[in-house]
């Protein structure tokens, strides 16, 4: 690995670890649940839009 790549990996790892130390388990679970809900809604909206677009062609 190049030095710049090692520096980037180290910086990213340190940033993530410092954030994890400040956030509680409740905050991380809430974020995960909201991300899952957002993904489901996005997928649910994209399916009808794709079908609608196919019908228009």
DACOR-V275430 format. One record per backbone hydrogen bond with DSSP energy under -0.5 kcal/mol. CO is the residue of the C=O (numbers start at 1). NH is the residue of the N-H. If there is no record, write none. Layout:
co	nh
CO	NH
CO	NH
This chain:
co	nh
2	6
3	7
4	8
5	9
6	10
7	11
8	12
9	13
10	14
11	15
12	16
13	17
14	18
15	19
16	20
17	21
18	22
19	22
19	23
24	28
25	29
26	30
27	31
28	32
29	33
30	34
31	35
32	36
33	37
34	38
35	39
36	40
37	41
38	42
39	43
40	44
41	45
42	46
43	47
44	48
45	49
46	50
47	51
48	52
49	53
50	54
51	55
52	56
53	57
